Amino acid sequence: MIKKCLENVRETTPLVHNITNYVTVNDCANALLAIGGSPIMSDDIDDVKDITAICGGLNINIGTLNARTIPAMFAAGEISNKLGHPVLLDPVGAGASKLRTETAKGLVEKLKLSVIRGNISEIKALALGSNTTKGVDADTLDAVTDDTVDNAIAFAREFSRKSGAVIVITGAIDLVVDKDKAFVIRNGNAMMSKITGTGCMLSSIMTAFAVANPENITEACAAAVCAMGLAGERGYEKLGDGGNSTYRNLIIDELCNMTPEILKDGAKYEMR
């Protein structure tokens, strides 16, 4: 199924509407193009209604949240819900400020979300109201480890039941969890944390995977996580004396050059 999910993306070229943060918007667009999707970036409320209607899915990223874009997020989400399109929420920095936390919670409560993707601290802030986010990064005390992975799955599964969304928790160990099943994914490289935007890029391509695989969104999310992590592994092998800027470009190159066979052979996951 992991292989098939990427095949479906390449065959259908999903058009994804991104209301995302301006720090990483260019990288998100290039990552989407690389994996086989097509990006549109629009965040003005007078524009998003038309744009959302012609796209197959919506990616909402609150990384550079402001009063102008918040109404656009809700409006685009409502249109996507009416059309039955997948909606992904990336609650960047939830728990770090009142505005971010309340906006993310409002989106969870008022929209039908297909996927919620964030680090463990961001997801805890939404599910439990905890406040352990360090800026836009996870608190090290929250990290998913081999010792805590079963507890993290149980927590994510309960949040999936309550929210109706697939819960994706990314970190050194990645989790993709719905109410019935869980993927534990171990692709990636530690240096990916030194690049601003790998999580944002993942949310963008994950939305494309969800659009292309509407009957298997959990598997589609797992395939996207594996693809991004594997691109990080393969890019790092070619890095040499390069730094994090070069590494970012190598990751996007590896997404572009990834075949379904490469993904199938390189995906490192187990199901719980």
N, C-alpha and C positions, 0 to 999 in steps of 0.2 A: 504493500500500500504506500510506503514511503516513496518508492520509485514512481508509482502511478500518479501520486500527487504532483510531483514536479512535471511529469509528462503533460498533465492536464493544464498546468500553468502555461507551459510553452505552446500548447496547442490552441489555447483560447485567448491569450494576451489580455488578461483582466485589466479593465480600466478602474483605477483606484483614486478616489477623492481623498486627499490628505489635508486635514487642518492640523498642521504640525508646527514645530517651533523653528524660528528663523535661524537658530544656531546650526541646525543640521539639515535644513530643507533641501539643499543641493545634493547632499549625500543620499538622502532618502530617494530622491528622484532617480539618481544614477543607479542605486541598488535595485530599485524596481525595474528599471530598464534592463539591467544586467540579468535578472532572474527570469525575465520574459514577460513582465507586466508593462503597464502604461500608466504614468503618473499625471494627475492634475492636482495643483496646489491652489486652493482658494479659501479665503477666510473672511470675506466681507459678506455680511448678512444679505445684502441685495444681490449677491452673485451666487452664494452657495445653494440656493434653492434650485436654480437651473442646473448648476454643475452636478449636484448630488443626484438629480433625476437621470442624468445620462451615464452615470458611473455604475459599476457593479458592486462596489463596496466602499465603506467609509472608515478611514483611520483618524481617530481623534487623539492628538498628543498635546498635553497641557504644559509642555516644557517652558514656553515663554508666554504664560497666560496673561491676558489683559482684558479690561472691561469691554473692549470692542469685539473681541473674538468669542467671548463666552456665549452671547446669544446666538451667534452663528453655529456654534457647536451643537446647541440644543435644536436649532431649526434643522440643520442637516441631519441630525440623528432621527428626528421625527419623520422626515421625508424618507429616509432609508428604511425605517421601521414600516412605514406604510407600503413601501415597495417590496418589502421582504428581503432587503439586501443585508449582508453581514456588516456588523458594526464592531470595530475594535477600539477599546479604550486603553491608552498608555498613560497612566496617572503619574507622570514624572514629578517627583518631589512631593507627592501626597504625604502629609504628616510633617512637612517642613514649614508650612505656613497655613494660616486659616483660610485664605482665599483658595489655595490649591486643594486643600482637603475638602472644603465645603463644595467646591465646584465638582470635584471628582465624585463625591458622594451623591450630589444631585444628578449627575449623569447616570450613575448606577441605578438610582431610584426611579428616574423618569424615562429612561430609554431601555429598550430591549437590546442588551448587549450580547453579541455572539462570543466575544473574547475579551478578557481583561488580562493585559500583559504588563508586568512590572517586576522590580526586584522584591525581595521578601518583605522589606520594611514598608514599601509602598502598598503592597497588598495587605499587610497587617493593618496599616492605617485605615484602609477602606473597610476591612472586614471587622476589625476589633476596636477601632478608634485609638490604637496605640500611636505613639509619637516618638519613633526611634530613627527616623530618617535623618541622615547626615547630608544636608543639602539635597542633591539629587541622587545620592549614593546610599546603599544599604548600610545599616549599622553592622559592624562585624559580629556583634553578639547575636544577630538574627540569622547569620549565614547557615545555609543548608549544607550539612555535612553527612557523611555516611552514618554517623551516630544519630542524627536528627531527621533523616530523610523520611522515615515512616510517619513521624509526628507531623512533618510539613505536608505530606500527602493527605493525611487525615484532615488537617486544617483547610487545605485547598479544596478538598472534596466537599466539605461542609459549606464553604463559601460558594462553590459551584451550585450546590443544591439551592441555596438561598437566592443567588443572583440569576441563575439560569444560564450563566456564561461558562465557557471553558476558561479555566484559570491557568495562566502560564507564568511561572516564577523562574526568572533567569538569574544565574550566578555561576559559581564554580561547578555546581551540579544544577542542571535545568530540570524543571518539572512541568509537565503538561497534564492537567488533571480535569476530568469531568466527574459527574456523580457516580459513574460506573467503573472507570478505568483510569490508569495513570501511566505515563511514560516518564522514565528516569533517564535523562540524556547526559552523556559525558563528552560530547564534542566541544572543541574550542581550545583557546590558548590564553594564558593569563595576561599576555600583552594586550589583548583586546580591550581590557579595562583602561588602557592608557590612551584610547582613542575616543574622543567625544563623538557620540552618535551611533555606536554599534547597536545599542538597544533601539534607538529610533529607526535605524535602517531595518532591523528585524521586525518591528511593528508594521512597517510599510510592506515588506515582502510577505509577512504573515497574512496581511489582509488580502493580498493577491492569491495566496494559497487557499484561503477560505472561500473567496469568490469562485475559484476554479474547481473547488471540491465541496459543494454545498451540502452533500449528504454525509460527508465524513470530515467535519470541521476539526474534531479533536486530532485525527490523524494528520490533517493538513497542517495544523499548528506544530505538531511534532516534526513533520517533514521540514517545515520552515526553520525550526530551531536547529535541527541537524544540519541543514544546508548552510546556515550562517556560521555555526561552529566549525563545520568542516572547511568552509572557505577561510576561516581564521587559521586553521591548522595548515592548510596547503599554502596560504599566503606567507605564513611565518617561515616555512621551509625555504622560501625564495628570498627572504628579506636580506640576508647577508649583513652588510654594515649599515643598512638603511634604518631610519628612525620611524616614529609613529605616523608621520605624514605619508611616507612611502608605504607603510603597512596598510593604511586605510585604502590606498589605491589598489594594493595587491588583493585585499579582501574583495573589493568590487570586481576586479578582474576574475577572481576565482568563482564568484557567483555567476559571472557571464559565461565562463568556460565549463561550468559544472554540467555534466550530463546526468540523466536519470541513473545510469549505471554507476557513475562515480559516487553519487549520493547513496545508492543502495549498498555499495561495497564499503563506504566509509562511515556510514551512520553508526553511532555507538549508543545503543539504547536498550533498556529492558522494560518490561511491562509489569506492573504490580496490580 
